Amino acid sequence: MPTSIVPMITCEQLKGAYSEGEALAVYHEVCRQGDFAAFCREFMHNADYQVARNALWCLTKASHEEIRQCQPLLHQLIDLAMTTANSSVRRLSLNVVERLDMPEDDVRSDFLDFCFAHFADIAEYPGIQSLCLKLAHRMCRFYPELMGELKRTLEAMEISEYSPALRSVRSRILSGKLK
């Protein structure tokens, strides 16, 4: 059974500007402890956005099997993405959500609305736009009427206004290449 990672990784370690090497070092410590869910639960809601951001960044290094440990936190991560005022925390929490399972019987309409609003917002950061579009597609694919609405929205977009990242995801959805 995994042991608590709280004594091993502290808020002080997660403060400040982080390099790739520092993020990997914390990731390896979480690997050693073996409890990604406890690490996520401990730090994702930290009042210091740098702590939350760096913790979530470390989670992006996790393998598919490691990140699946965070599946019970899906709704907390969604709530964090929808409520945080920090764009880095939003992008990183969406990145983790995008890597988790989203079953058909657990689609949240508030999150779908959030994703539609953020992928279509020209002022939103490209990474957030792209993740929101991917997540909206994942939720809509269960329901033909929602998929139709998504495709109509994508076709109506003045695509020249958007980033290459969003244009790529849009193109893959419209061509049926995004699974």
C-alpha positions in Angstrom: 0.0 0.0 0.0 1.4 3.4 -0.9 2.6 5.6 1.9 1.7 9.3 2.3 3.9 11.6 0.2 3.2 14.6 2.4 6.3 14.3 4.6 8.5 13.7 1.5 7.3 16.6 -0.7 6.5 19.9 0.8 4.9 23.1 -0.4 8.3 24.8 -0.1 9.7 22.4 -2.7 6.9 23.3 -5.0 7.2 27.1 -4.7 8.8 29.4 -7.2 9.7 29.1 -10.9 10.3 25.5 -11.8 12.6 24.0 -14.4 11.9 20.8 -16.3 14.6 19.1 -14.2 12.9 20.2 -10.9 9.5 19.0 -12.2 11.1 15.6 -13.1 12.8 15.3 -9.8 9.4 15.8 -7.9 7.8 13.4 -10.4 10.4 10.8 -9.6 9.8 11.3 -5.9 6.1 10.7 -6.4 6.9 7.6 -8.4 9.1 6.4 -5.5 6.2 6.9 -3.1 3.7 5.4 -5.5 0.6 7.5 -4.7 -0.2 10.1 -7.5 -3.7 10.6 -6.2 -2.5 11.6 -2.7 0.0 14.0 -4.2 -2.7 15.5 -6.4 -5.2 15.8 -3.6 -2.6 17.4 -1.3 -1.4 20.1 -3.6 -3.9 20.8 -6.4 -6.0 23.2 -4.3 -3.1 25.0 -2.7 -3.8 28.8 -2.2 -0.3 29.5 -3.6 -0.9 29.1 -7.4 2.8 28.3 -7.9 2.5 25.3 -5.7 -0.6 24.0 -7.4 0.8 24.8 -10.8 4.1 23.0 -10.1 2.3 20.0 -8.6 0.0 19.7 -11.6 3.0 20.1 -14.0 4.7 17.2 -12.2 1.6 15.1 -12.9 1.8 15.7 -16.6 5.0 13.7 -16.5 3.1 10.6 -15.3 2.5 7.6 -17.5 -1.0 6.4 -18.4 -1.0 3.9 -15.6 0.3 6.4 -13.1 -2.2 9.2 -14.0 -5.1 6.7 -13.8 -4.5 6.7 -10.0 -6.1 10.2 -10.1 -9.3 8.9 -11.7 -11.2 9.3 -8.3 -10.3 13.0 -8.5 -11.8 13.7 -11.9 -14.6 15.9 -10.7 -12.3 17.8 -8.3 -9.9 18.5 -11.2 -12.8 19.6 -13.4 -14.1 21.9 -10.7 -10.5 23.3 -10.3 -10.2 24.0 -14.0 -13.6 25.7 -14.1 -13.0 27.9 -11.0 -9.4 28.8 -10.8 -8.3 32.3 -11.7 -4.9 31.1 -12.7 -4.5 30.2 -16.4 -1.6 27.9 -15.8 -3.5 25.9 -13.2 -6.5 25.8 -15.6 -4.3 24.5 -18.5 -2.5 21.9 -16.4 -5.7 20.6 -14.6 -7.4 20.3 -18.0 -4.3 18.4 -19.2 -4.7 15.9 -16.4 -8.5 15.7 -17.0 -7.9 15.0 -20.7 -5.8 12.0 -19.7 -8.5 10.5 -17.5 -11.5 8.4 -18.5 -14.8 10.3 -19.0 -17.6 7.7 -19.1 -20.8 8.4 -21.0 -22.9 8.2 -17.9 -20.8 10.8 -16.1 -20.9 13.7 -18.6 -21.3 17.0 -16.8 -23.3 19.6 -18.7 -21.6 22.5 -16.7 -18.2 21.3 -17.9 -19.4 20.8 -21.4 -20.7 24.4 -21.4 -17.3 25.6 -19.9 -15.4 23.7 -22.7 -17.6 25.2 -25.5 -17.1 28.7 -24.0 -13.4 28.4 -23.7 -12.5 26.8 -27.0 -14.5 29.5 -28.8 -13.0 32.4 -26.8 -10.5 34.1 -29.0 -8.9 35.7 -26.0 -8.3 32.4 -24.3 -4.8 30.9 -24.3 -4.3 28.4 -27.2 -3.4 25.5 -24.9 -6.6 25.9 -23.0 -8.6 26.4 -26.2 -7.2 23.1 -27.7 -7.8 21.1 -24.5 -11.3 22.4 -24.1 -12.1 21.5 -27.7 -10.7 18.0 -27.3 -12.7 17.5 -24.1 -15.9 18.9 -25.6 -15.4 16.4 -28.4 -15.0 13.5 -26.0 -18.2 14.4 -24.2 -20.2 15.1 -27.4 -19.2 11.8 -29.1 -21.7 9.9 -26.8 -24.7 11.9 -28.1 -25.4 12.5 -31.8 -27.3 15.7 -31.2 -24.4 17.2 -29.2 -21.9 16.1 -31.8 -24.0 17.8 -34.4 -24.0 21.0 -32.3 -20.2 20.8 -31.9 -19.7 20.3 -35.6 -22.0 23.2 -36.5 -20.1 25.4 -34.0 -16.8 24.4 -35.5 -17.9 25.0 -39.1 -19.3 28.5 -38.1 -16.0 29.6 -36.5 -14.0 32.3 -38.3 -11.0 30.0 -38.1 -8.4 32.6 -39.2 -8.9 34.2 -35.8 -7.6 31.1 -33.9 -4.3 29.6 -33.2 -2.7 26.8 -35.3 -3.2 24.4 -32.3 -7.0 25.0 -32.3 -7.2 24.9 -36.1 -5.4 21.5 -36.0 -7.8 20.0 -33.4 -10.8 21.5 -35.3 -9.6 19.9 -38.6 -9.1 16.5 -37.0 -12.6 16.6 -35.5 -14.3 17.7 -38.7 -12.4 15.0 -40.7 -13.2 12.3 -38.2 -9.6 11.7 -37.3 -9.8 12.7 -33.6 -10.9 9.7 -31.6 
